[in-house]
């Protein structure tokens, strides 16, 4: 019985960690960077709480090369 409780708690903790990680990655903005100039072209925000622009980039973002 005791092992079953520990197993359920462990599975719940792993599931919660996986959900938090996936949620964090899914809400990161996409930053389009020009391949030729290396400058920011456009920022696509997926979380309404934030309004990132090329002038104010977040610490973490999905880097996408564009022409």
Biopython code that builds the backbone (N, CA, C, O; Angstrom):
import numpy as np
from Bio.PDB.StructureBuilder import StructureBuilder

atoms = [
    (1, "UNK", "N", (0.828, -1.203, 0.000)),
    (1, "UNK", "CA", (0.000, 0.000, 0.000)),
    (1, "UNK", "C", (0.869, 1.263, 0.000)),
    (1, "UNK", "O", (0.596, 2.237, -0.702)),
    (2, "UNK", "N", (1.910, 1.203, 0.805)),
    (2, "UNK", "CA", (2.784, 2.365, 0.918)),
    (2, "UNK", "C", (3.495, 2.649, -0.410)),
    (2, "UNK", "O", (3.620, 3.804, -0.818)),
    (3, "UNK", "N", (3.954, 1.603, -1.071)),
    (3, "UNK", "CA", (4.624, 1.763, -2.361)),
    (3, "UNK", "C", (3.674, 2.339, -3.409)),
    (3, "UNK", "O", (4.089, 3.137, -4.249)),
    (4, "UNK", "N", (2.430, 1.947, -3.366)),
    (4, "UNK", "CA", (1.445, 2.454, -4.316)),
    (4, "UNK", "C", (1.238, 3.956, -4.130)),
    (4, "UNK", "O", (1.123, 4.697, -5.106)),
    (5, "UNK", "N", (1.191, 4.397, -2.885)),
    (5, "UNK", "CA", (1.008, 5.828, -2.601)),
    (5, "UNK", "C", (2.204, 6.624, -3.123)),
    (5, "UNK", "O", (2.034, 7.670, -3.750)),
    (6, "UNK", "N", (3.422, 6.120, -2.858)),
    (6, "UNK", "CA", (4.614, 6.809, -3.335)),
    (6, "UNK", "C", (4.659, 6.836, -4.861)),
    (6, "UNK", "O", (5.090, 7.826, -5.452)),
    (7, "UNK", "N", (4.222, 5.765, -5.493)),
    (7, "UNK", "CA", (4.198, 5.706, -6.954)),
    (7, "UNK", "C", (3.220, 6.718, -7.522)),
    (7, "UNK", "O", (3.533, 7.402, -8.496)),
    (8, "UNK", "N", (2.048, 6.821, -6.929)),
    (8, "UNK", "CA", (1.045, 7.786, -7.394)),
    (8, "UNK", "C", (1.543, 9.210, -7.203)),
    (8, "UNK", "O", (1.377, 10.047, -8.091)),
    (9, "UNK", "N", (2.146, 9.496, -6.068)),
    (9, "UNK", "CA", (2.680, 10.844, -5.813)),
    (9, "UNK", "C", (3.782, 11.167, -6.814)),
    (9, "UNK", "O", (3.828, 12.274, -7.349)),
    (10, "UNK", "N", (4.668, 10.210, -7.072)),
    (10, "UNK", "CA", (5.758, 10.421, -8.025)),
    (10, "UNK", "C", (5.214, 10.691, -9.426)),
    (10, "UNK", "O", (5.681, 11.607, -10.104)),
    (11, "UNK", "N", (4.240, 9.910, -9.862)),
    (11, "UNK", "CA", (3.650, 10.097, -11.184)),
    (11, "UNK", "C", (2.965, 11.459, -11.278)),
    (11, "UNK", "O", (3.054, 12.121, -12.312)),
    (12, "UNK", "N", (2.292, 11.879, -10.230)),
    (12, "UNK", "CA", (1.646, 13.197, -10.226)),
    (12, "UNK", "C", (2.673, 14.322, -10.326)),
    (12, "UNK", "O", (2.465, 15.287, -11.062)),
    (13, "UNK", "N", (3.773, 14.204, -9.596)),
    (13, "UNK", "CA", (4.808, 15.232, -9.640)),
    (13, "UNK", "C", (5.470, 15.301, -11.016)),
    (13, "UNK", "O", (5.717, 16.390, -11.534)),
    (14, "UNK", "N", (5.754, 14.155, -11.600)),
    (14, "UNK", "CA", (6.349, 14.130, -12.938)),
    (14, "UNK", "C", (5.369, 14.712, -13.956)),
    (14, "UNK", "O", (5.769, 15.478, -14.833)),
    (15, "UNK", "N", (4.105, 14.357, -13.847)),
    (15, "UNK", "CA", (3.088, 14.892, -14.758)),
    (15, "UNK", "C", (2.946, 16.400, -14.621)),
    (15, "UNK", "O", (2.826, 17.108, -15.622)),
    (16, "UNK", "N", (2.960, 16.895, -13.388)),
    (16, "UNK", "CA", (2.854, 18.340, -13.168)),
    (16, "UNK", "C", (4.071, 19.066, -13.740)),
    (16, "UNK", "O", (3.932, 20.129, -14.345)),
    (17, "UNK", "N", (5.251, 18.503, -13.551)),
    (17, "UNK", "CA", (6.464, 19.111, -14.111)),
    (17, "UNK", "C", (6.438, 19.131, -15.626)),
    (17, "UNK", "O", (6.827, 20.123, -16.244)),
    (18, "UNK", "N", (5.982, 18.039, -16.230)),
    (18, "UNK", "CA", (5.874, 17.973, -17.680)),
    (18, "UNK", "C", (4.887, 19.013, -18.192)),
    (18, "UNK", "O", (5.160, 19.695, -19.180)),
    (19, "UNK", "N", (3.741, 19.139, -17.527)),
    (19, "UNK", "CA", (2.728, 20.121, -17.933)),
    (19, "UNK", "C", (3.274, 21.543, -17.824)),
    (19, "UNK", "O", (3.065, 22.351, -18.729)),
    (20, "UNK", "N", (3.968, 21.862, -16.733)),
    (20, "UNK", "CA", (4.511, 23.208, -16.556)),
    (20, "UNK", "C", (5.558, 23.521, -17.620)),
    (20, "UNK", "O", (5.594, 24.633, -18.147)),
    (21, "UNK", "N", (6.411, 22.544, -17.938)),
    (21, "UNK", "CA", (7.423, 22.752, -18.962)),
    (21, "UNK", "C", (6.806, 22.949, -20.334)),
    (21, "UNK", "O", (7.218, 23.835, -21.083)),
    (22, "UNK", "N", (5.835, 22.140, -20.662)),
    (22, "UNK", "CA", (5.167, 22.256, -21.953)),
    (22, "UNK", "C", (4.416, 23.579, -22.063)),
    (22, "UNK", "O", (4.420, 24.214, -23.118)),
    (23, "UNK", "N", (3.781, 23.989, -20.986)),
    (23, "UNK", "CA", (3.050, 25.262, -20.972)),
    (23, "UNK", "C", (4.006, 26.442, -21.163)),
    (23, "UNK", "O", (3.689, 27.401, -21.867)),
    (24, "UNK", "N", (5.158, 26.360, -20.538)),
    (24, "UNK", "CA", (6.147, 27.440, -20.652)),
    (24, "UNK", "C", (6.673, 27.562, -22.080)),
    (24, "UNK", "O", (6.796, 28.666, -22.610)),
    (25, "UNK", "N", (6.980, 26.437, -22.692)),
    (25, "UNK", "CA", (7.504, 26.451, -24.065)),
    (25, "UNK", "C", (6.440, 26.914, -25.052)),
    (25, "UNK", "O", (6.748, 27.636, -26.000)),
    (26, "UNK", "N", (5.202, 26.509, -24.841)),
    (26, "UNK", "CA", (4.126, 26.860, -25.766)),
    (26, "UNK", "C", (3.803, 28.352, -25.747)),
    (26, "UNK", "O", (3.291, 28.879, -26.734)),
    (27, "UNK", "N", (4.093, 29.039, -24.647)),
    (27, "UNK", "CA", (3.759, 30.459, -24.566)),
    (27, "UNK", "C", (4.925, 31.372, -24.946)),
    (27, "UNK", "O", (4.767, 32.593, -24.949)),
    (28, "UNK", "N", (6.104, 30.802, -25.271)),
    (28, "UNK", "CA", (7.242, 31.639, -25.668)),
    (28, "UNK", "C", (6.966, 32.271, -27.024)),
    (28, "UNK", "O", (6.452, 31.607, -27.924)),
    (29, "UNK", "N", (7.301, 33.546, -27.179)),
    (29, "UNK", "CA", (7.056, 34.212, -28.466)),
    (29, "UNK", "C", (8.024, 33.732, -29.548)),
    (29, "UNK", "O", (9.113, 33.239, -29.253)),
    (30, "UNK", "N", (7.605, 33.885, -30.800)),
    (30, "UNK", "CA", (8.463, 33.614, -31.951)),
    (30, "UNK", "C", (9.101, 34.930, -32.381)),
    (30, "UNK", "O", (8.411, 35.931, -32.571)),
    (31, "UNK", "N", (10.409, 34.919, -32.531)),
    (31, "UNK", "CA", (11.121, 36.109, -33.002)),
    (31, "UNK", "C", (11.706, 35.778, -34.364)),
    (31, "UNK", "O", (12.538, 34.879, -34.486)),
    (32, "UNK", "N", (11.275, 36.497, -35.378)),
    (32, "UNK", "CA", (11.758, 36.294, -36.734)),
    (32, "UNK", "C", (12.986, 37.175, -36.941)),
    (32, "UNK", "O", (12.926, 38.397, -36.803)),
    (33, "UNK", "N", (14.095, 36.528, -37.274)),
    (33, "UNK", "CA", (15.370, 37.217, -37.471)),
    (33, "UNK", "C", (15.766, 37.089, -38.940)),
    (33, "UNK", "O", (15.732, 35.997, -39.507)),
    (34, "UNK", "N", (16.140, 38.205, -39.546)),
    (34, "UNK", "CA", (16.571, 38.204, -40.947)),
    (34, "UNK", "C", (17.889, 37.440, -41.083)),
    (34, "UNK", "O", (18.846, 37.703, -40.355)),
    (35, "UNK", "N", (17.927, 36.503, -42.011)),
    (35, "UNK", "CA", (19.132, 35.711, -42.228)),
    (35, "UNK", "C", (20.263, 36.570, -42.794)),
    (35, "UNK", "O", (21.429, 36.353, -42.465)),
    (36, "UNK", "N", (19.932, 37.533, -43.633)),
    (36, "UNK", "CA", (20.972, 38.344, -44.273)),
    (36, "UNK", "C", (21.509, 39.450, -43.371)),
    (36, "UNK", "O", (22.709, 39.726, -43.389)),
    (37, "UNK", "N", (20.648, 40.087, -42.585)),
    (37, "UNK", "CA", (21.105, 41.201, -41.745)),
    (37, "UNK", "C", (21.307, 40.820, -40.285)),
    (37, "UNK", "O", (22.053, 41.492, -39.573)),
    (38, "UNK", "N", (20.657, 39.754, -39.826)),
    (38, "UNK", "CA", (20.772, 39.353, -38.422)),
    (38, "UNK", "C", (19.929, 40.191, -37.485)),
    (38, "UNK", "O", (20.069, 40.086, -36.267)),
    (39, "UNK", "N", (19.050, 41.028, -38.035)),
    (39, "UNK", "CA", (18.214, 41.897, -37.205)),
    (39, "UNK", "C", (16.816, 41.319, -37.049)),
    (39, "UNK", "O", (16.353, 40.535, -37.878)),
    (40, "UNK", "N", (16.163, 41.717, -35.982)),
    (40, "UNK", "CA", (14.793, 41.296, -35.715)),
    (40, "UNK", "C", (13.859, 41.904, -36.758)),
    (40, "UNK", "O", (13.943, 43.092, -37.067)),
    (41, "UNK", "N", (12.971, 41.074, -37.294)),
    (41, "UNK", "CA", (12.009, 41.526, -38.288)),
    (41, "UNK", "C", (10.618, 41.630, -37.677)),
    (41, "UNK", "O", (9.890, 42.588, -37.938)),
    (42, "UNK", "N", (10.249, 40.643, -36.863)),
    (42, "UNK", "CA", (8.890, 40.590, -36.335)),
    (42, "UNK", "C", (8.869, 39.700, -35.096)),
    (42, "UNK", "O", (9.639, 38.745, -34.992)),
    (43, "UNK", "N", (7.976, 40.023, -34.155)),
    (43, "UNK", "CA", (7.782, 39.207, -32.958)),
    (43, "UNK", "C", (6.325, 38.785, -32.911)),
    (43, "UNK", "O", (5.426, 39.618, -33.020)),
    (44, "UNK", "N", (6.094, 37.486, -32.749)),
    (44, "UNK", "CA", (4.736, 36.962, -32.625)),
    (44, "UNK", "C", (4.534, 36.534, -31.175)),
    (44, "UNK", "O", (5.184, 35.604, -30.699)),
    (45, "UNK", "N", (3.628, 37.219, -30.477)),
    (45, "UNK", "CA", (3.327, 36.928, -29.078)),
    (45, "UNK", "C", (2.160, 35.945, -28.992)),
    (45, "UNK", "O", (1.138, 36.131, -29.653)),
    (46, "UNK", "N", (2.314, 34.902, -28.179)),
    (46, "UNK", "CA", (1.249, 33.919, -27.993)),
    (46, "UNK", "C", (0.531, 34.099, -26.658)),
    (46, "UNK", "O", (-0.545, 33.537, -26.455)),
    (47, "UNK", "N", (1.108, 34.870, -25.759)),
    (47, "UNK", "CA", (0.512, 35.120, -24.444)),
    (47, "UNK", "C", (0.048, 36.576, -24.408)),
    (47, "UNK", "O", (0.851, 37.492, -24.585)),
    (48, "UNK", "N", (-1.246, 36.784, -24.180)),
    (48, "UNK", "CA", (-1.811, 38.142, -24.212)),
    (48, "UNK", "C", (-1.259, 39.047, -23.110)),
    (48, "UNK", "O", (-1.355, 40.271, -23.201)),
    (49, "UNK", "N", (-0.679, 38.438, -22.065)),
    (49, "UNK", "CA", (-0.155, 39.241, -20.952)),
    (49, "UNK", "C", (1.076, 40.044, -21.351)),
    (49, "UNK", "O", (1.400, 41.041, -20.705)),
    (50, "UNK", "N", (1.761, 39.622, -22.403)),
    (50, "UNK", "CA", (3.003, 40.270, -22.814)),
    (50, "UNK", "C", (2.866, 40.846, -24.213)),
    (50, "UNK", "O", (2.140, 40.314, -25.053)),
    (51, "UNK", "N", (3.577, 41.943, -24.449)),
    (51, "UNK", "CA", (3.582, 42.563, -25.769)),
    (51, "UNK", "C", (5.032, 42.863, -26.147)),
    (51, "UNK", "O", (5.469, 44.013, -26.132)),
    (52, "UNK", "N", (5.768, 41.801, -26.487)),
    (52, "UNK", "CA", (7.164, 41.965, -26.859)),
    (52, "UNK", "C", (7.270, 42.504, -28.268)),
    (52, "UNK", "O", (6.445, 42.197, -29.129)),
    (53, "UNK", "N", (8.293, 43.309, -28.495)),
    (53, "UNK", "CA", (8.576, 43.858, -29.815)),
    (53, "UNK", "C", (10.053, 43.625, -30.117)),
    (53, "UNK", "O", (10.788, 43.086, -29.290)),
    (54, "UNK", "N", (10.478, 44.039, -31.312)),
    (54, "UNK", "CA", (11.890, 43.913, -31.664)),
    (54, "UNK", "C", (12.763, 44.787, -30.764)),
    (54, "UNK", "O", (13.937, 44.479, -30.557)),
    (55, "UNK", "N", (12.211, 45.856, -30.238)),
    (55, "UNK", "CA", (12.960, 46.739, -29.349)),
    (55, "UNK", "C", (13.039, 46.192, -27.928)),
    (55, "UNK", "O", (13.965, 46.527, -27.189)),
    (56, "UNK", "N", (12.087, 45.359, -27.538)),
    (56, "UNK", "CA", (12.083, 44.786, -26.184)),
    (56, "UNK", "C", (11.852, 43.278, -26.280)),
    (56, "UNK", "O", (10.735, 42.791, -26.102)),
    (57, "UNK", "N", (12.930, 42.553, -26.565)),
    (57, "UNK", "CA", (12.845, 41.108, -26.697)),
    (57, "UNK", "C", (12.836, 40.442, -25.318)),
    (57, "UNK", "O", (13.443, 40.955, -24.378)),
    (58, "UNK", "N", (12.156, 39.312, -25.197)),
    (58, "UNK", "CA", (12.178, 38.586, -23.924)),
    (58, "UNK", "C", (13.506, 37.853, -23.743)),
    (58, "UNK", "O", (14.304, 37.767, -24.676)),
    (59, "UNK", "N", (13.740, 37.324, -22.540)),
    (59, "UNK", "CA", (14.954, 36.561, -22.282)),
    (59, "UNK", "C", (14.987, 35.286, -23.111)),
    (59, "UNK", "O", (16.025, 34.931, -23.670)),
    (60, "UNK", "N", (13.849, 34.593, -23.191)),
    (60, "UNK", "CA", (13.763, 33.333, -23.936)),
    (60, "UNK", "C", (12.718, 33.470, -25.027)),
    (60, "UNK", "O", (11.631, 34.002, -24.800)),
    (61, "UNK", "N", (13.058, 32.983, -26.218)),
    (61, "UNK", "CA", (12.123, 33.027, -27.335)),
    (61, "UNK", "C", (12.521, 31.977, -28.370)),
    (61, "UNK", "O", (13.635, 31.454, -28.353)),
    (62, "UNK", "N", (11.587, 31.686, -29.266)),
    (62, "UNK", "CA", (11.856, 30.774, -30.372)),
    (62, "UNK", "C", (12.489, 31.596, -31.497)),
    (62, "UNK", "O", (11.871, 32.522, -32.023)),
    (63, "UNK", "N", (13.714, 31.253, -31.856)),
    (63, "UNK", "CA", (14.470, 31.984, -32.871)),
    (63, "UNK", "C", (14.131, 31.381, -34.237)),
    (63, "UNK", "O", (14.369, 30.194, -34.465)),
    (64, "UNK", "N", (13.581, 32.187, -35.142)),
    (64, "UNK", "CA", (13.197, 31.719, -36.466)),
    (64, "UNK", "C", (13.905, 32.571, -37.512)),
    (64, "UNK", "O", (13.751, 33.792, -37.543)),
    (65, "UNK", "N", (14.683, 31.911, -38.369)),
    (65, "UNK", "CA", (15.375, 32.622, -39.449)),
    (65, "UNK", "C", (14.425, 32.855, -40.608)),
    (65, "UNK", "O", (13.692, 31.949, -41.005)),
    (66, "UNK", "N", (14.432, 34.071, -41.156)),
    (66, "UNK", "CA", (13.620, 34.416, -42.322)),
    (66, "UNK", "C", (14.490, 35.120, -43.352)),
    (66, "UNK", "O", (15.602, 35.552, -43.047)),
    (67, "UNK", "N", (13.979, 35.231, -44.569)),
    (67, "UNK", "CA", (14.726, 35.916, -45.632)),
    (67, "UNK", "C", (14.708, 37.406, -45.437)),
    (67, "UNK", "O", (15.287, 38.141, -46.237)),
]
sb = StructureBuilder()
sb.init_structure("model")
sb.init_model(0)
sb.init_chain("A")
sb.init_seg("    ")
for serial, (resi, resn, name, xyz) in enumerate(atoms, 1):
    if name == "N":
        sb.init_residue(resn, " ", resi, " ")
    sb.init_atom(name, np.array(xyz, "f"), 0.0, 1.0, " ", f" {name:<3s}", serial, name[0])
structure = sb.get_structure()
